[in-house]
């Protein structure tokens, strides 16, 4: 009901014109795509369609049958038509067939019926397009939907070449850019795919999508899309955060980007009627407009979305708006997938520098930077309290897990820096780069802070041959009063399973030769002695286990 009541209204305010429906929590969108909607589901979907139409929005219904469809099966094709006809009867006039994130392999009957995987998809898409009366908006998401997924390249991909040659010209093709989550979109790369597809692509922009990491949310602006892009696009759809309230600034700046592009494009030929999404032809607006967008975001996240007046009942009832500085800090901590905002950058830089130079704790520069880092940690703790006490309860419910996680992580980091100030040691750490897809680096700012803390340990002198077969090291401690070992056994078993699930092939643990109880405990869990003290400077016994 939240979508029905709020999304169309908000999109109209933000100058956006298209909403694509394809939620992952609708099982009948992907997993159970063959099943029609019940009467109750029909009513809810129809209400959303009607609300969007009344607001002047194009409502696109997306279906993802690619996981298990048999392309050559007349029965599957009949079920697909039945499903889309049901939605069409609800007033929907725009559709999308999605074949993303599926295996390229075909069953035996499909192999006999079609010359290639692309040929099978195109055949079904073209038939459905005709069946629905060739609607003005019909989208097709290919399995190779970005440059990094194309084999061997965009221009030489047999799959994309088949799509471009055989897909009917009235069907738009979805594209995400160079990667699944593209930091930037260039006219050059889009011109290349346009040539292959024989039509301008429709961008499915994952810049603010956060469904791949439960510890990250992106509150930053829509950016990284340079001037001249509109000439190479049939449309643009922004895939937002899973949390509804987190999307105000992303969508507001997208709307500003679109509006600016339309104003600059006055007098030029208009895009085709089938174009969808928020189209634009210029980079993010200049600073004054950006400030206006951010100010609108501040006003939005600082107040309640309810129009009802409620009595003030103290902080616990949520009656204090966030300040401008707090909103800017919040956005800076949860900025974009490929870049942190200034507050997050400063936190990471200071923490990394303080750890790498902790042998100089008595130096004034170290003390000054430590003080600045500790103050920044305190600011995040205050931000946590402000969000908890904010008048905007909807924002609190959506963002609380993220700010709680970061607050607690920085409490550990703060204690760590205070501890460093009392000892003299050294260790270095480097943060990962950002050339890979963002989901490679889990946890966002909180994860990177934990990574810096995690790699602080004394250098260990273990042979390369040991680390090659047993890359994970375990340190096991138990309270002296522990009598029942079943709890420790269960925890260690869960840890070993987690290491295996994360591709570790072996784990080792060093214990003292005199610690008979611990050696016996590990031996019962499959650990074997692989290295003794006489083979290395240290005196411990190393036990290891392959996973």
Secondary structure, DSSP 8 states (H G I E B T S, - for coil): -HIIIIIHHHHHHTT--EEEE--TT-GGGTTTTTS---HHHHHHHHHHHHHHHHTT-EEEEEE--TTT--TT-HHHHHHHHHHHHHHHHTT--EEEEE--S--S---HHHHHH-SSHHHHHHHHHHHHHHHTT--SEEEEE-SS-SGGGSSS-TTT-HHHHHHHHHS-TTSEEEE--SSSS-S-B-HHHHHHHHHHHTS-EEEEE-TT--TT-TT----S----B-TT-GGGEEEEEE---SSGGGGHHHHHHHHHHHHHHHHHTTTS----TT-EE---SSSS--HHHHHHHHHHHHHHHTS-S--S------GGG--B---HHHHHHHHHHS-BTTB--HHHHHHHHHHHHHHHTGGGTTSHHHHHHHHHHHHHHHHHHHHHHHHHTBS-HHHHHHHHHHHHHHHHHHHHHHHHHHHHTTS----------S-S-GGGSTTHHHHHHHHHHHT--------HHHHHH--EEE-----TT---THHHHHHHHHHHHHHHHTT--EEEEEE-TT-HHHHHHHHHTT-EEEE-GGGSSS--EEEEEE-
